[in-house]
């Protein structure tokens, strides 16, 4: 039973966390490269490449988009497909399966979405920039979980799982926001065509088709129909991920196989390329000064830092007091505050929503990017310092007990080893 639990839940979770931590490093490097390219004397070439038009198809069936748009509409579909797979697995056999266990991080995610949106709205009420209220609602799993992993045993193992579950629930909310508020005019025939493709996938599942290539063909059609329907094409990736069966099909664990194969590609290729295409901000010509005087910048930054911290912390503690759920072992209300700060690292999906929010206002988009950088950076630093300070204070009694008359060194070493074993995520 224990081996089965480790194989199905603990093992995939450890692999996921390790990939996210390493992926966060690659994402950081890609972001730094994008910022450098956007501010070098050759920056015009960089932006020209992103705006270069690529055509796929022919005649009336051709899709003409810029390189940047292809990255955002097509390549990011892989990211959202993997997100759909992760959500499906969590709903069926992970932390989101048990309603009572999942209730607390889901409530925390809800508060961490609503309050940042309200903070942004308060600073942009009555302005054309109000459309960006969805930007600070997202938490970047790669960066947030990566920070926690780097802290190692200084934070409770339960905090890592709680934050991961919160971030996944936050992803679900972010996907809903994108689907409801960031589409264009809807085309009924194309939407119906996408629905037919989804029904086709459902039918193939019912008859037991286990080969992947038929699903790829129909899935590509679903993506095209969704793209033409006016709903953002990446939603197709989420839907297809959620439709993937978790239970074995003819002995094949399809969700686990796809997640194992695609997650590294998503972490090490898709997301870094997305950052390279979207994170470049030209700070020259007074652009940075203009951004620092913009309501968009401060609405996003305050939404991420203040909104996320207050929203996650307040909602979690209200839910605990109402006995909707309870904190994992080893976590305290102060840990929740630090976790709320880390939830303010809203990089990847925040940049994605910013692109959707201001297609006709490039100046707002640039200001939003500065706000995302500022809010995410300060949130990461604040969360790290907060949790590190807690860890140091917790170690002080152990240090002071090592005075004359304290337990022998061998005994202290053994106790520390036991403590490390208990707090290890494995």
BELLIN-V985378 format. One record per residue. N is the residue number from 0. RES is the residue in one letter. BURIAL is + if it has 9 or more other ideal C-beta (glycine too) atoms within 8 Angstrom, else -. D_CENTER is the distance of its C-alpha to the mean C-alpha in Angstrom with 2 decimals. Layout:
n->N res->RES burial->BURIAL d_center->D_CENTER
n->N res->RES burial->BURIAL d_center->D_CENTER
This chain:
n->0 res->X burial->- d_center->31.70
n->1 res->X burial->- d_center->29.91
n->2 res->X burial->- d_center->29.56
n->3 res->X burial->- d_center->28.20
n->4 res->X burial->+ d_center->25.57
n->5 res->X burial->+ d_center->24.58
n->6 res->X burial->- d_center->24.47
n->7 res->X burial->- d_center->22.44
n->8 res->X burial->+ d_center->20.00
n->9 res->X burial->+ d_center->20.30
n->10 res->X burial->+ d_center->20.63
n->11 res->X burial->+ d_center->17.58
n->12 res->X burial->+ d_center->15.50
n->13 res->X burial->+ d_center->17.06
n->14 res->X burial->+ d_center->16.53
n->15 res->X burial->+ d_center->12.80
n->16 res->X burial->+ d_center->12.59
n->17 res->X burial->+ d_center->14.97
n->18 res->X burial->+ d_center->13.23
n->19 res->X burial->+ d_center->9.94
n->20 res->X burial->+ d_center->12.42
n->21 res->X burial->+ d_center->14.49
n->22 res->X burial->+ d_center->11.87
n->23 res->X burial->+ d_center->10.86
n->24 res->X burial->+ d_center->14.60
n->25 res->X burial->+ d_center->15.01
n->26 res->X burial->+ d_center->12.34
n->27 res->X burial->+ d_center->14.31
n->28 res->X burial->+ d_center->17.51
n->29 res->X burial->+ d_center->16.61
n->30 res->X burial->+ d_center->15.80
n->31 res->X burial->- d_center->19.11
n->32 res->X burial->+ d_center->20.90
n->33 res->X burial->+ d_center->19.83
n->34 res->X burial->+ d_center->21.07
n->35 res->X burial->- d_center->24.21
n->36 res->X burial->+ d_center->25.00
n->37 res->X burial->+ d_center->24.61
n->38 res->X burial->+ d_center->27.17
n->39 res->X burial->- d_center->29.69
n->40 res->X burial->- d_center->33.02
n->41 res->X burial->- d_center->31.89
n->42 res->X burial->+ d_center->28.88
n->43 res->X burial->- d_center->30.58
n->44 res->X burial->- d_center->30.45
n->45 res->X burial->+ d_center->26.71
n->46 res->X burial->+ d_center->26.15
n->47 res->X burial->- d_center->28.84
n->48 res->X burial->- d_center->27.08
n->49 res->X burial->+ d_center->23.88
n->50 res->X burial->+ d_center->26.17
n->51 res->X burial->- d_center->28.34
n->52 res->X burial->- d_center->28.75
n->53 res->X burial->+ d_center->28.31
n->54 res->X burial->- d_center->29.95
n->55 res->X burial->- d_center->29.21
n->56 res->X burial->- d_center->31.98
n->57 res->X burial->- d_center->35.37
n->58 res->X burial->- d_center->37.34
n->59 res->X burial->- d_center->35.92
n->60 res->X burial->- d_center->33.13
n->61 res->X burial->+ d_center->31.82
n->62 res->X burial->+ d_center->28.43
n->63 res->X burial->- d_center->28.65
n->64 res->X burial->- d_center->25.57
n->65 res->X burial->+ d_center->24.84
n->66 res->X burial->+ d_center->23.04
n->67 res->X burial->+ d_center->20.13
n->68 res->X burial->- d_center->20.11
n->69 res->X burial->+ d_center->20.34
n->70 res->X burial->+ d_center->17.23
n->71 res->X burial->+ d_center->15.29
n->72 res->X burial->+ d_center->17.07
n->73 res->X burial->+ d_center->17.87
n->74 res->X burial->+ d_center->15.99
n->75 res->X burial->+ d_center->12.53
n->76 res->X burial->+ d_center->13.92
n->77 res->X burial->+ d_center->13.65
n->78 res->X burial->+ d_center->9.89
n->79 res->X burial->+ d_center->9.85
n->80 res->X burial->+ d_center->12.79
n->81 res->X burial->+ d_center->11.25
n->82 res->X burial->+ d_center->8.50
n->83 res->X burial->+ d_center->11.77
n->84 res->X burial->+ d_center->13.56
n->85 res->X burial->+ d_center->11.36
n->86 res->X burial->+ d_center->11.60
n->87 res->X burial->+ d_center->15.28
n->88 res->X burial->+ d_center->16.00
n->89 res->X burial->+ d_center->14.68
n->90 res->X burial->- d_center->16.78
n->91 res->X burial->+ d_center->19.79
n->92 res->X burial->- d_center->20.13
n->93 res->X burial->+ d_center->17.34
n->94 res->X burial->+ d_center->16.62
n->95 res->X burial->+ d_center->16.26
n->96 res->X burial->+ d_center->19.70
n->97 res->X burial->- d_center->21.72
n->98 res->X burial->- d_center->21.68
n->99 res->X burial->- d_center->22.94
n->100 res->X burial->+ d_center->20.50
n->101 res->X burial->+ d_center->17.49
n->102 res->X burial->+ d_center->19.06
n->103 res->X burial->+ d_center->18.26
n->104 res->X burial->+ d_center->14.47
n->105 res->X burial->+ d_center->14.39
n->106 res->X burial->+ d_center->16.76
n->107 res->X burial->+ d_center->14.82
n->108 res->X burial->+ d_center->11.69
n->109 res->X burial->+ d_center->14.32
n->110 res->X burial->+ d_center->15.99
n->111 res->X burial->+ d_center->12.93
n->112 res->X burial->+ d_center->12.60
n->113 res->X burial->+ d_center->16.36
n->114 res->X burial->+ d_center->17.61
n->115 res->X burial->+ d_center->15.55
n->116 res->X burial->+ d_center->16.68
n->117 res->X burial->+ d_center->20.16
n->118 res->X burial->+ d_center->20.25
n->119 res->X burial->+ d_center->19.48
n->120 res->X burial->+ d_center->22.03
n->121 res->X burial->- d_center->24.58
n->122 res->X burial->+ d_center->24.55
n->123 res->X burial->+ d_center->24.64
n->124 res->X burial->- d_center->26.79
n->125 res->X burial->- d_center->29.31
n->126 res->X burial->- d_center->27.85
n->127 res->X burial->- d_center->26.70
n->128 res->X burial->+ d_center->23.43
n->129 res->X burial->+ d_center->22.62
n->130 res->X burial->- d_center->20.68
n->131 res->X burial->+ d_center->17.77
n->132 res->X burial->+ d_center->17.21
n->133 res->X burial->+ d_center->13.92
n->134 res->X burial->+ d_center->12.43
n->135 res->X burial->+ d_center->11.80
n->136 res->X burial->+ d_center->10.37
n->137 res->X burial->+ d_center->6.61
n->138 res->X burial->+ d_center->4.97
n->139 res->X burial->+ d_center->3.51
n->140 res->X burial->+ d_center->3.96
n->141 res->X burial->+ d_center->6.62
n->142 res->X burial->+ d_center->8.37
n->143 res->X burial->+ d_center->8.46
n->144 res->X burial->+ d_center->9.56
n->145 res->X burial->+ d_center->11.55
n->146 res->X burial->+ d_center->13.44
n->147 res->X burial->+ d_center->14.35
n->148 res->X burial->+ d_center->15.56
n->149 res->X burial->- d_center->17.61
n->150 res->X burial->+ d_center->19.27
n->151 res->X burial->- d_center->20.55
n->152 res->X burial->- d_center->23.11
n->153 res->X burial->- d_center->23.16
n->154 res->X burial->+ d_center->20.68
n->155 res->X burial->+ d_center->21.28
n->156 res->X burial->+ d_center->19.81
n->157 res->X burial->+ d_center->19.01
n->158 res->X burial->+ d_center->16.67
n->159 res->X burial->+ d_center->14.43
n->160 res->X burial->+ d_center->14.46
n->161 res->X burial->+ d_center->14.13
n->162 res->X burial->+ d_center->11.04
n->163 res->X burial->+ d_center->9.41
n->164 res->X burial->+ d_center->10.86
n->165 res->X burial->+ d_center->9.88
n->166 res->X burial->+ d_center->6.10
n->167 res->X burial->+ d_center->7.05
n->168 res->X burial->+ d_center->9.50
n->169 res->X burial->+ d_center->7.46
n->170 res->X burial->+ d_center->5.81
n->171 res->X burial->+ d_center->9.56
n->172 res->X burial->+ d_center->10.69
n->173 res->X burial->+ d_center->8.83
n->174 res->X burial->+ d_center->10.36
n->175 res->X burial->- d_center->13.57
n->176 res->X burial->+ d_center->13.69
n->177 res->X burial->+ d_center->13.48
n->178 res->X burial->+ d_center->16.09
n->179 res->X burial->- d_center->18.36
n->180 res->X burial->- d_center->18.50
n->181 res->X burial->+ d_center->17.75
n->182 res->X burial->+ d_center->20.14
n->183 res->X burial->- d_center->23.66
n->184 res->X burial->- d_center->26.96
n->185 res->X burial->+ d_center->26.83
n->186 res->X burial->+ d_center->29.22
n->187 res->X burial->- d_center->30.66
n->188 res->X burial->- d_center->32.07
n->189 res->X burial->+ d_center->28.94
n->190 res->X burial->+ d_center->26.87
n->191 res->X burial->- d_center->29.61
n->192 res->X burial->+ d_center->29.50
n->193 res->X burial->+ d_center->25.79
n->194 res->X burial->- d_center->26.69
n->195 res->X burial->- d_center->29.58
n->196 res->X burial->+ d_center->27.44
n->197 res->X burial->+ d_center->25.16
n->198 res->X burial->- d_center->28.42
n->199 res->X burial->+ d_center->29.62
n->200 res->X burial->+ d_center->26.71
n->201 res->X burial->+ d_center->27.42
n->202 res->X burial->- d_center->31.09
n->203 res->X burial->+ d_center->30.50
n->204 res->X burial->+ d_center->28.66
n->205 res->X burial->- d_center->31.61
n->206 res->X burial->- d_center->34.18
n->207 res->X burial->- d_center->32.39
n->208 res->X burial->- d_center->31.39
n->209 res->X burial->- d_center->29.59
n->210 res->X burial->- d_center->29.62
n->211 res->X burial->- d_center->26.36
n->212 res->X burial->- d_center->28.04
n->213 res->X burial->+ d_center->29.17
n->214 res->X burial->+ d_center->25.65
n->215 res->X burial->- d_center->24.54
n->216 res->X burial->- d_center->27.42
n->217 res->X burial->+ d_center->26.85
n->218 res->X burial->+ d_center->23.08
n->219 res->X burial->- d_center->23.88
n->220 res->X burial->+ d_center->26.19
n->221 res->X burial->+ d_center->23.67
n->222 res->X burial->+ d_center->21.35
n->223 res->X burial->+ d_center->24.44
n->224 res->X burial->+ d_center->25.61
n->225 res->X burial->+ d_center->22.31
n->226 res->X burial->+ d_center->22.27
n->227 res->X burial->- d_center->25.89
n->228 res->X burial->+ d_center->25.49
n->229 res->X burial->+ d_center->23.64
n->230 res->X burial->+ d_center->20.41
n->231 res->X burial->+ d_center->17.56
n->232 res->X burial->+ d_center->17.90
n->233 res->X burial->+ d_center->14.30
n->234 res->X burial->+ d_center->14.88
n->235 res->X burial->+ d_center->17.43
n->236 res->X burial->+ d_center->15.00
n->237 res->X burial->+ d_center->13.29
n->238 res->X burial->+ d_center->16.86
n->239 res->X burial->+ d_center->18.16
n->240 res->X burial->+ d_center->15.60
n->241 res->X burial->+ d_center->16.50
n->242 res->X burial->+ d_center->20.14
n->243 res->X burial->+ d_center->20.20
n->244 res->X burial->- d_center->22.48
n->245 res->X burial->+ d_center->21.62
n->246 res->X burial->- d_center->25.35
n->247 res->X burial->- d_center->27.33
n->248 res->X burial->+ d_center->28.98
n->249 res->X burial->- d_center->32.30
n->250 res->X burial->- d_center->31.13
n->251 res->X burial->- d_center->27.86
n->252 res->X burial->- d_center->24.50
n->253 res->X burial->+ d_center->22.72
n->254 res->X burial->+ d_center->19.15
n->255 res->X burial->+ d_center->19.42
n->256 res->X burial->+ d_center->21.17
n->257 res->X burial->+ d_center->18.77
n->258 res->X burial->+ d_center->15.69
n->259 res->X burial->- d_center->17.82
n->260 res->X burial->- d_center->18.94
n->261 res->X burial->+ d_center->15.95
n->262 res->X burial->+ d_center->13.15
n->263 res->X burial->- d_center->14.99
n->264 res->X burial->+ d_center->15.59
n->265 res->X burial->+ d_center->11.99
n->266 res->X burial->+ d_center->11.17
n->267 res->X burial->+ d_center->14.58
n->268 res->X burial->- d_center->15.57
n->269 res->X burial->+ d_center->13.36
n->270 res->X burial->+ d_center->10.65
n->271 res->X burial->+ d_center->13.58
n->272 res->X burial->+ d_center->15.75
n->273 res->X burial->+ d_center->13.40
n->274 res->X burial->+ d_center->13.36
n->275 res->X burial->+ d_center->17.09
n->276 res->X burial->+ d_center->17.73
n->277 res->X burial->+ d_center->15.92
n->278 res->X burial->+ d_center->15.83
n->279 res->X burial->+ d_center->19.62
n->280 res->X burial->+ d_center->21.33
n->281 res->X burial->+ d_center->25.13
n->282 res->X burial->- d_center->26.25
n->283 res->X burial->- d_center->29.92
n->284 res->X burial->- d_center->32.49
n->285 res->X burial->- d_center->31.52
n->286 res->X burial->+ d_center->28.00
n->287 res->X burial->- d_center->26.50
n->288 res->X burial->- d_center->29.21
n->289 res->X burial->+ d_center->28.56
n->290 res->X burial->+ d_center->24.84
n->291 res->X burial->- d_center->25.75
n->292 res->X burial->- d_center->28.10
n->293 res->X burial->+ d_center->25.70
n->294 res->X burial->+ d_center->24.51
n->295 res->X burial->+ d_center->21.33
n->296 res->X burial->+ d_center->20.48
n->297 res->X burial->+ d_center->21.32
n->298 res->X burial->+ d_center->19.84
n->299 res->X burial->+ d_center->16.34
n->300 res->X burial->+ d_center->16.99
n->301 res->X burial->+ d_center->18.64
n->302 res->X burial->+ d_center->16.08
n->303 res->X burial->+ d_center->13.34
n->304 res->X burial->+ d_center->15.90
n->305 res->X burial->+ d_center->18.39
n->306 res->X burial->+ d_center->16.73
n->307 res->X burial->+ d_center->13.81
n->308 res->X burial->+ d_center->16.37
n->309 res->X burial->+ d_center->19.00
n->310 res->X burial->+ d_center->17.04
n->311 res->X burial->+ d_center->15.42
n->312 res->X burial->+ d_center->18.72
n->313 res->X burial->+ d_center->21.14
n->314 res->X burial->+ d_center->19.69
n->315 res->X burial->+ d_center->19.38
n->316 res->X burial->+ d_center->22.93
n->317 res->X burial->+ d_center->24.37
n->318 res->X burial->+ d_center->23.10
n->319 res->X burial->+ d_center->24.61
n->320 res->X burial->- d_center->27.85
n->321 res->X burial->- d_center->28.03
n->322 res->X burial->- d_center->27.66
n->323 res->X burial->- d_center->24.87
n->324 res->X burial->+ d_center->23.28
n->325 res->X burial->- d_center->23.79
n->326 res->X burial->+ d_center->21.97
n->327 res->X burial->+ d_center->21.67
n->328 res->X burial->- d_center->24.63
n->329 res->X burial->+ d_center->24.79
n->330 res->X burial->+ d_center->22.42
n->331 res->X burial->- d_center->24.13
n->332 res->X burial->- d_center->23.40
n->333 res->X burial->- d_center->23.13
n->334 res->X burial->+ d_center->20.33
n->335 res->X burial->+ d_center->18.52
n->336 res->X burial->+ d_center->19.11
n->337 res->X burial->+ d_center->17.66
n->338 res->X burial->+ d_center->14.53
n->339 res->X burial->+ d_center->14.32
n->340 res->X burial->+ d_center->14.72
n->341 res->X burial->+ d_center->11.92
n->342 res->X burial->+ d_center->9.58
n->343 res->X burial->+ d_center->10.88
n->344 res->X burial->+ d_center->9.09
n->345 res->X burial->+ d_center->7.32
n->346 res->X burial->+ d_center->7.86
n->347 res->X burial->+ d_center->6.68
n->348 res->X burial->+ d_center->6.17
n->349 res->X burial->+ d_center->8.83
n->350 res->X burial->+ d_center->11.02
n->351 res->X burial->+ d_center->10.80
n->352 res->X burial->+ d_center->11.94
n->353 res->X burial->+ d_center->14.43
n->354 res->X burial->+ d_center->15.94
n->355 res->X burial->+ d_center->16.48
n->356 res->X burial->+ d_center->17.85
n->357 res->X burial->+ d_center->20.58
n->358 res->X burial->- d_center->22.07
n->359 res->X burial->- d_center->25.50
n->360 res->X burial->+ d_center->24.94
n->361 res->X burial->- d_center->24.00
n->362 res->X burial->- d_center->25.00
n->363 res->X burial->+ d_center->22.48
n->364 res->X burial->+ d_center->19.73
n->365 res->X burial->+ d_center->20.90
n->366 res->X burial->+ d_center->21.08
n->367 res->X burial->+ d_center->17.54
n->368 res->X burial->+ d_center->16.37
n->369 res->X burial->+ d_center->18.61
n->370 res->X burial->+ d_center->17.25
n->371 res->X burial->+ d_center->13.63
n->372 res->X burial->+ d_center->15.14
n->373 res->X burial->+ d_center->17.42
n->374 res->X burial->+ d_center->15.24
n->375 res->X burial->+ d_center->12.52
n->376 res->X burial->- d_center->15.47
n->377 res->X burial->+ d_center->17.51
n->378 res->X burial->+ d_center->14.86
n->379 res->X burial->+ d_center->14.34
n->380 res->X burial->- d_center->18.14
n->381 res->X burial->+ d_center->18.98
n->382 res->X burial->+ d_center->16.87
n->383 res->X burial->+ d_center->18.37
n->384 res->X burial->- d_center->21.83
n->385 res->X burial->+ d_center->21.75
n->386 res->X burial->+ d_center->20.89
n->387 res->X burial->+ d_center->23.20
n->388 res->X burial->- d_center->25.98
n->389 res->X burial->+ d_center->25.69
n->390 res->X burial->+ d_center->26.01
n->391 res->X burial->- d_center->29.04
n->392 res->X burial->- d_center->30.71
n->393 res->X burial->- d_center->30.32
n->394 res->X burial->- d_center->32.05
n->395 res->X burial->- d_center->34.94
n->396 res->X burial->- d_center->36.96
n->397 res->X burial->- d_center->36.84
n->398 res->X burial->- d_center->38.07
n->399 res->X burial->- d_center->40.84
n->400 res->X burial->- d_center->41.99
n->401 res->X burial->- d_center->42.87
n->402 res->X burial->- d_center->46.09
n->403 res->X burial->- d_center->49.65
n->404 res->X burial->- d_center->49.96
n->405 res->X burial->- d_center->46.35
n->406 res->X burial->- d_center->45.55
n->407 res->X burial->- d_center->46.35
n->408 res->X burial->- d_center->43.83
n->409 res->X burial->- d_center->43.62
n->410 res->X burial->- d_center->42.74
n->411 res->X burial->+ d_center->40.05
n->412 res->X burial->- d_center->38.52
n->413 res->X burial->- d_center->38.55
n->414 res->X burial->+ d_center->36.88
n->415 res->X burial->- d_center->34.10
n->416 res->X burial->- d_center->33.57
n->417 res->X burial->- d_center->33.35
n->418 res->X burial->- d_center->30.88
n->419 res->X burial->+ d_center->28.68
n->420 res->X burial->- d_center->28.95
n->421 res->X burial->- d_center->28.00
n->422 res->X burial->+ d_center->24.90
n->423 res->X burial->- d_center->23.70
n->424 res->X burial->- d_center->20.58
n->425 res->X burial->- d_center->22.75
